[in-house]
């Protein structure tokens, strides 16, 4: 029994001694003597008997946080932020109920939050993105405890600013997975406000690149819910363009077109998708097919809105290109005829000459016949292009104010019209004076408008 009581007595003495050590730390903290407090708390941490006590890690985290907050001392202890963070996480691990904080105060959490946040702002201003990202992630970690436990006078669920900066900094540091982690918190909370729609756009783009349709659909739905006036259809078409193969794109379009569910904007976007097939697909046999499918999509966009100058312009440009291709083939046939004439052999033997002339005539007739068809194709495309360019021109000419895109479109429109009327004018030169004069007047009208829309 004497031994039993001596063990109890030893434990009591030990607990009293440790309690006195905590008092020393507390006194140094109250007196604002951070380094002396650090010396005392370091002794406690080094003592095996105190290492598993929540109070030990509470005081270490609090003391180290106060040093981290002090600019002069922080310079003296360059690793203090890391050590303070490790101490807090150790404390949280062994006291998940945060009993010590509730009893003694949460100043350490506030010190870690505010210091990390301000350090992050400085790194953000100097564009030191990786450091800024880590700073704001640390600030977010501590602010989460502050807001969750309602230690601050706020009813908010979290600190939006810290999370937003953590996302921004990670995005600028090209840590897209980390950026998405923080943006997703804001999106899931359905935050709104000026420029916050970019959060939902980032998430849509992020999951487009990840090829994750379920997550993409979720964030598009959230974006559409909180920013219903934003154009989310562009992102949906972009997902399809990036992640569907050509047959899937066409099937999706055809299904929507048949059901009558595609909007003006969707027709416009699918027009771009189909016209750009030639830039993405190596199989040239499908280029014309999808270009013409794109034309039909642009026409249907215009059909939804007869004031859509861009849709009309896109139709016109495609037919303008068709004209140029046909005109190039016409010119190539002319060169071939010239080459035939230049290389025609001189034959004196009448029989041989007759045979060679007959062969030559067949070649010439084939080229002339081909050019008749090509010339008609070119003329037909010119007429269609002029019709749609005129639609675009009339719409934009009547607008009191134009966007930069619209200014660019109308300036190109008048140039294309001048070129096409010049082509038609030269085709009737010396053949039909009345038609020539009318076409020349149209050419001069549009040529005079070159670069006039500022």
Protein Blocks (a to p, Z undefined) as FASTA:
>chain_A
ZZmmmmmmmmmmmmmmmmmmmmmmmmmmmnopaklmmmmmmmmmmpmklmmgmklmmmmm
mmmmmmmmmmklmmmmmmlmmmmmmmmmmmmmmmmnommmmmnopklmmmmmmmmmmmmm
mmmmnopaklmmmmmmmmmmmmmmmmmnopaccfbfbdfklmmmmmmmmmmnopaklmmm
mmmmmmmnopacehklmmmmmmmmmmmmnopaklmmmmmmmmmmmmmmbcfklmmmmmmm
mmpcfklmmmmmmmmmmnopacfklmmmmmmmmmmmmmmpmblmlmmmmmmmmmmmmmmm
mmmomklmklmmmmmmmmmmmmmmmmmmmmmmmmmmmmmmmmpccdfblklmmmmmmmmm
mmmmmmmmmmmmmmmmmmmmmmmmmmmmmmmmmmmmmpmbdcfklmmmmmmmmmmmmmmm
mmmmmmmgoklmmlmmmmmmmmmmmmmmgokaZZ
